[in-house]
Amino acid sequence: MEGEKMFKQASWNEPVILSKGRKGRRGHLLPKAEEQVRQTIGDINALIPDRMRRKTCPKLPELSEVEVVRHFTRLSQMNYGVDSGFYPLGSCTMKYNPKINESLANLESFSMLHPCQDESTVQGILEILYKLERWLAELTGTHEVCLQPAAGAHGEFLGTLLIRTHHELNGEGEKRKEVIVPDSAHGTNPASAAMAGFNVVVVQSNEDGCVDLQALKAAVSERTAGLMLTNPNTLGLFEKNIEEVAKIVHEAGGLLYYDGANLNPLLGKARPGDMGFDIVHINIHKTFSTPHGGGGPGAGPVGVCEELEKFLPVPRVAFDGKLYHLDYDKPQSIGKIRSFYGNTAVLLRAYAYILSLGLEGLKEVAEVSVLNANYLMKKLKGIKGLALPYNSEKPRKHECVFSAKPLKGDTGVTALNVAKRLLDYGLHSPTIYFPLIVEEALMIEPTETFEKEELDRFVDAVQDICEEAYTNPEAVLKAPQNTSIPRLDEVRASHPRTMALSWRMYLKKQKQEQ
């Protein structure tokens, strides 16, 4: 690795915060305020009933403010995020999030609202949610949108419940027990269908990487409840026969469900509702600005066609011409799917994102994300050891999926090894080993928020790593070497006996290891 390309991540010998501190250290001291409390109401402890007082004090660390700041700063320096650099996780759309949206979500006038307040006192947030529903319905080509789901998979689950309810109302609930998914589907698709009580039927992709129409025709029957489909699919390919796919499913009596993980390249350009989809979920935290690495936060709004609107969860945000209110009077609703109305901080960020960009800005998001993906595809195609399966000459949308199978066969270096070595360059790896229909998959989504120089840096790093695999494979097989945490035993790291998810578990593990 050339000197100017070397990356060295900060590595601090930083213990967990509960093991730090010394007795008597304090992060703040407000003697005047504390004295005023004593003068006004006396000993505050006397106001607390004995049965509600703690019998033992919680074992919290006693730290100064600077110790706390240093601790979390050091942890951030040992981490990698979308603000640090390139983050090309395929189908996750890890884009940079404008900081103004974070500031708006943290405004006290919003963050201090309580969901149990009277509706007359929360007209502002109700208006935002109402307008956001209208905007998302327009962008997706659906009739109504529900903002309640807390994540993409939660939106999928709602979508499958709507499919089930639709068929039950039509008297076909017992008969229509099959949901079709392509072999390239996101793993949450079959899981969500199974949770809703359906049997999953897998259809194969054709040589172009799209749904095989003959296989689909063979799969549909009077048992078909619906088809769950991503468009563009997980290979980054647009399903050009989508109208024919919709026709096949609808003529069989099923519904068409859209997985919105890959919505980014369609913004302002095409609408799932216009393609024939009856249900559309949106990974709003991916497409419309919320940092979601590490498992959250998220939101998965669901849009539906007019026929399914009556089944959406309550409450619905309604407007009577004067006031906004929450409407529970929906007798055919499936009920509630979460507490209150949704992850409103995430929804507020999305509102600000759409408002700031407008339709033309959203179109540019789609255009640049597609441009970046195809730029990377063209640059990476010439690298020895990588192959582009499924119609390598066809342009991609938001992402491209390469295979490191030739590299593995020639050198023993796998997609996992390439991903680990990329960390030594200060670059996050792409998604690996997905979709399952691509051996040794490297699934790359650059999004619209990374500049050409950063894309070129990624291409150069991949080129260096592939060349290194042929000349010095051991260096790649032992990577990463320049990160704060060295190469993990991934099986042990994810084993329940290894993980310490709480301070109690940590202490118990320490005791067992002594």
N, C-alpha and C positions, 0 to 999 in steps of 0.2 A: 504494500500500500504506500503510495507516494506521500511524502511529508505533509504537503498542503491539504491532502484529503483525510489526514488522520483526525479522528474524533476521540476525545477523552471526556467521559462523563464524570461529573463530580461524585466522589465516593467518600461519604462521611461515616465514621464509626458512631452512628447515631442510635442510641437505645430508644425503646418506647417511652413516651412521655411520662407514663405512670411510674417509671423507675428513676425519674430525674427529680431534682429539687431538694431543698433543705428546709427544715422546720423554721417558720418565721418569715420566709420570703413571701412577698405579696406583689400582685400585678398592679394593684391600684390602692390608693388610700384617700378617702374622702372624709376627713375628720369633721368638717363643718356640717356636712350633710348628715352624718351619723349622729352627731350631737343634736341636731335639729329634730331628728326622729325621736331621740330619747326624751327631749324636752316636750315634744308634742304628745306622744302616746306612751312614753315610759318604756319599760323593757318589752321589746317586741315579742320575746319568747313567752311572756306572761299572757299574751293574747292567743297563743296557740294551745288548743286543748291538749292535755297530757297524752290522750290516746293517739293523737296525730303527730306527736313529736318522735323524732328518731331516737332510738335507744342507744345506738352507736353511730358515730360520725362516719360518713363515707370516706374511704381511703383515697382522697384526692391529692395529687402532688401539689406541693407549695412551691410556686415558681414566680420569678419576677417577669415583668412584661418582656424584657429583652430576651430572656431564656425561651419564652414561648415563641417569639418572633423568629429567633435563630433556629429553633427546632423545626418549624414548619417551612422555613426558607430552605433549610438543608434538605428536607424531604423532597421539596419541589425540584431542587437541583439534581436529585438522584432519579427523577422521573422524566417522562417524555410525554408531551401533549401536542395538540394541534397548534398551539402557540409557539412550540419549539421548532417545528419544521414539518417537512413533508410527511403526510399521514395517509397513505393510499389504500386503506382497507376497502376491498371490493364489496359492493352492495351495502356498505355502512355509511357512505357519504359523509366522511369526517372532514367537514369544511370549517374554515375559520369563521368565528361568530363575532359580528360587530359588537364592540364593547358598549356602545350606546344602548343596545338591547339589554345587556346585563344591568346597566345602571337603571334603566326603566323598571325592570323586574324587581329591583331592590329599593325602589322609592317607598318611603314610609307610608305614603298615602295608599299604596297598594299592599305592601307586605304586612301592614298592621290590620288589614281587614279581617273580619271573622266570618266564616261561612254561615253562622247562625244569626247574623245581623238581619234586621228587618229589611225587606227588599227595597223599601223607600230610601235606605241609607247606602245602598250599593248600586245605584243606578249607573255609575260610570263603568264598573267592571261588567255589569250585565250588558250594557250597550256594546262594549268591546267584544264580548263573546258572541252576541247576536250578529254583529257585523262580520266577525271572523267566520262564522258559519256560512253567511251569504257568500263571502269571498271564496272560501274553499269549495263551496258548491259550484260556483262559476268556473273555477280553475279545473275542477275535475269533471264537469259536465253532469253532475248529479242533481237531484231534486232537493234533498235536505241532507244536512250533516249533523252528526252527534259528536260533541267534543269530549265526551266522558272517558273513553278508554285511556288507561294510564301508560300504554306502550303499544308498539306495533303488534306484538303477539296478542295483547289484550284486545286490540282492534280486530285481529283475525278471529279470535274467539267470539266476539260480538257478531262478526259477519257470519260465522257458521251457525250461531244461534238464530240469526235472522233467516237463514236458509231453512233451518229445521222448522221454525215457527210458520214460515210461509207454506211449507208442504203439509204441516199438521192442520192448518186452517183449511187447506184444500182437500183434506181427508186422505192424503197420501203419505202421511208421516211414517206409517209402519212399512210402506213399500219402498220409499225412496231413502235408502240407507247408505248409498255410496257417493263419495266425493272423489273426483278425479284430480290428480296432480301430475304434472310433468316430472320426468326423472331428474330434471335440473332445478326443481323447486327448492325454495328455502326450507330448511328443516322444520321450522315452526308451522309450515302449512299442514303437513300431515298430522302433526301433533295437535294443532287446534281442531282439525276435523275430528280426530279421535276423541278429544275431550268433549266435543258436542255430541258424541254417540254415533259417529259415522264410521263406516269401513272405508279404507283408503284404497283406491285403484290407481296404479301408476301407469302413465302412457310414455312411450319412448320418444326421444327426439329423433329427427331425421338427420341426414348427412349434412344439412345446413345448420344444425343446432337449434332448429325450431320444432314446434309441436308437429308430429307426424299425423297428417290428417286421416290417413287410413287407419292408423292405430287408434286415433280418437273415435272414429266412426265405429270401430269394433268394440270400443270400451263403453260407449253410451248405451243405455237401455232404459227400461221403465223403472229400474232401481236407481237411476242417476239423480242425485239431489243437486249437484252443481260441479263446476270446475273452478279450481283455484289456480290463478295464473299471474305471472309477473311479466310486464311488457314495458320496456325492453326486458328480456329475460336475463338470467344470471350470467350468460356469456356476453352480455352487452349487445345482443342482437335484437332488432325490432321484429316482432312477429308479423310479417307482412300479410299473412293469411288470417289476421285476427277477426275480420268480419265473417269469414267462412267458419272459423272456430266458434264464434258466437252463434251462428246459425245452426250448427250441428248440435250444440248444447241446448239451445232454446227449443229446437224442434223435438228434442228428446224429453222436453219438460223440465230441464234443469235450469239453474241460475248460474250466472258468470260472476266470479269474484276476482277483484283486482288487488294484488299485493303491492302496496305503494312504496316498497323499499327503493325502487328504482324510478321514482317520479322526477328526480332532478333534471334529466335531459328533456322532459316533455313540457316544462313550465311555459305556458303561453303559446305552445306549439301544437299540442294535441291533447285531447281530453279522453280519459278512459270511458266516460259515459257515452261519448260519441262512437266509441268502438263497439259498444254493445254490452259493456259491463253493467250489472245490476247493483253491485256492491263494490265500494272502493274504500280501502283503508289507506291512511296517509301516515307515514312515519314523520310526523311534523318536526321532531327533534333532529332529523337528518336533513330534511329539505328546507326547513324554514327557521333555522338558527336556534339551536340550544346545544351547549357542550354535552355530549352523551357518552364519552369514553368511560370505561369502568362500570358500566351497567346502569347509567341513569344520569339525570332524570329524563323522562320522555313523555310522549303523548301520542295516541294513535287514533285520531278522529276517523269516523266512518261516514261516508256519503252513500246514499241509496237512491234508487229510482222511485218514482212517485208511488208505485204500488206497494213498496215496502216501508214507506214513511211512517205508517200507523204503528209499526212494531218497535220503533226506536225507543231506547230507554228513557225513563222520566228521571228528573224533570226536564222539560224542554224550555229554553229561553224564548219568551214570546214578547211581542210589543203590541200594545193596544192603540197606538197612535199618540199616547201621552207618556205612559210609563212602561218600563220593562219589568217583567215578572217571570217567575218560574211556574210553568204549567204542568200540573200533575194529572190533568183530566184527559188521559189517553187510555181508554179502556182496553185496547188491544196491544198495549205496550208489553214488552217482555219484562218490564220492571226496572229495577236499578241494577247496575253492574259495578258500581263503586260508590264510595261515600261522597256526598255532596256533588259537585258538578264536573270535576276533572282537575288535572294538574295546571291550575290557572297561571302560575308563573311561566310555565313553558308556553302556554297559549298566548300570553301577553307578549312574549318575545316574538312569536310568530306574527302576531298582529303588527308589531313595530317593524319587523323585517319586510312584510308585504307592503305596508304603508310607505316605507322609505324608498323601496325600489319601484313600485308601481308595475303595471303590466309590461312596459318596455324593458324595465330593469330585470324582471323575471325571465323575459325572453332571452336577454343577454346572458343570464345565468345558465340557461339551457344551452345556448350556442357555444359559450366558452367551455363548459364542462365537456361537451361533445368534441370540440376542437382539441382540447387537451388530451382526451382519451385516445383520439386517433393519431395525434402527434406522437404520443408514447408508443402506440402500437407500431407505427412506421419505423421509429427509431430502434425499437427492441427486436424487430423481426430479423434483423441481420446478424444478431449475436449468436455465435456458435454455442450449441447446447440447449437452446430454447426453440420451441415450436409453437405455432399458433393453430390449434385445431379448429375444425368446423369452419370451412369456407374462409380461408385466410385472406382472400382478396376483398371480402365484403367489409365495408366500413362498420365500425362499432358505434354505440351511443355513448353512454357515460363511463363504461369500463371495458377492459379487454382481459381475457384469460389466456395466459401462456402456460405451456407445459414444460417442466424441467426433466421430462422423461429421457430425452436424448442425453442430457448432462449426467443423469444418474447412471445410464447405461455405459457411458464412456469413462466416467471418473469415480462413480460411487457417491458423488455429491448430490444430495436430494434437495427438493424445494425447501424443506425445513432448514437445511444447512445454509442455503442462500439467504433465507429470511434472517437467520441468526447473524450471518456475516454483515448484512446490511446495517445492523445495529452498531457495528464498529465504525460505520461511516456517518453516524449521527442521523440515520434515516429509519423511520419506522417501516417495518416490513408490510407488504401487501397481505391480504388474506391468503392462506395456503390450504391446499387439499379440499377446496370447494370451488365450483360445484363438483359433485362426486363423479360426474361423467367425464371429467378430465383428469387423467393420471398426473400426479406430481404438479397439481395446479398452483399457479401464481395469479391471483385475481386482483387486478390493479384498477383502482378508481382514483384519478387525480383530482377530481372536482374542478370548480372554476376559480378557486381562491389561491392557487399556487402559480407563481410566475414561471415563465419559460426557463429562466436560469435554474430554478429549483428542479424543474422537470429534467433539464439536461444533467444536473448533478446526480439525479437518480439513475438516469440512463448510463452515465459514466461509471457509477458504482456497480451496477449490474454487469456492465462490460468487464470491469476489473475483476469482479468475483468469478465470473464464468471463465475468464482467462486463467485466473489463479487456480481454479478447480482442475484445469488440465496440467498446470505446471507444479503446483504445490498444494494438493488437495488437503493435506493435513491441517493447513492454516484455516481452511474453510470449515473442516469437520470439527475443529476445536472452538470455533467462534461461539459467542462474542468474547473478546478479550479486553475491550476498552470501556466496558459498561460498569456501573457501580455494583451490579450484581452479576457474577459470572454465570456461565451456562448452568441451567437448572436441570435436575433430574425431574422431568416433567410428570412422570408417573407418580413419583413420591410427592411432588409439590401439590398435586391435586387430590391426594389420598386423604380421606377424613381423619386418619390418625396423625397426619402431619400438620394439618391446618390448625391454627390457633385463632379463632374468630372473636375471642373476648379476652379481657384481662384475666378472668378466672381460668379460662382454658390455658392461657399462657403460663400462669403460675403452676397449674397442675402439670403441664408438660415439663416445666423446669424441674419440678419435684421428682417426676418420673425418671428424668434423664440423669439426676444426681446419683 
